[in-house]
Amino acid sequence: MLDRIVVKKVIGIKQCTKLLKSDEGKVLYVAKDANAKLISPIIQLAQEKNIEIVEIPTMKDLGKISGIDVKSSAVLTLE
């Protein structure tokens, strides 16, 4: 299991997409069990921007390491 993400971050597909388009972000974390139709565009955008992508097994795990009590599909670190 990964450690908690403690650097500055945004959570959620919309926020991550917005900041990726603004050329912000260092690492994109995505949940493997997220809806592929929703997550594919953000993965493609991160690849185009040469952002590191880390896959996390479940949305629940991603939410937990992000420090929230709900599931999450995507998290983008900013530092």
N, C-alpha and C positions, 0 to 999 in steps of 0.2 A: 504494500500500500504506500502511496506517495505521502509525503509530508504535506501539511497545510500550506496553501499559497498565501504568503504573508505580504507580498509586495502589492503596490497599487494595481488595481484590476477593475475590469468591468465584467458584468455577468449578463448573459443572454445574447441570443443571436442578433437582435436588432442593434444593441449597443456595440457589440463586437464588430459588426459589419460597418457601422458608422465610423468607428475609429480606425479600422483597417483602411477604409477609403480615404481617410485623412492622413495616411502614412504614419499612424501611431501604432504602438504595440510591439512587443518583443516575442512573446510565446502565446500561441493559441492552443488551449486545451479543449478537446471535444470528446463527448461521450460516444462510445461505440454503439450504444443501444438507442441513440437519438434517431429521430425520423430522418432517413437518408435524403428525402426530398427537401427537407428544410436545412440540413446541415451541409449538403454538397456545395451550394454556392459560396458559403463562407470558407470552406476548405480550399476551393479553387481560388478565391480571392487571396487567401493567405499564401498559397503557393506562388501566385503571380507577384506578390510583394516580398517574396523570400522570407516569410515569417516561419519560424519553427513551429511544427504542429506536434502535439503530444496527445495520444489517444488514451482515454481513461475508460475502464471496462463498463461502467454504468453511469447513468445520469445521477443516481443517488450518491455514488462515490464522488462524482465531480462536485456536486453541491456541498458535500461534507468537507472536502479539502479546500473548498472556496470559502468556508466559514458561514454557510447559510444552512437553514434547516429544511430546505426544499430541494427538489431535483433541479439540475441545470444541464442544458445541452452544450453550452459553450461559455468559455471564460477566456478573456484576453488580458495578459499582464502588460503593464505599461512601463515597467522599470526593468 
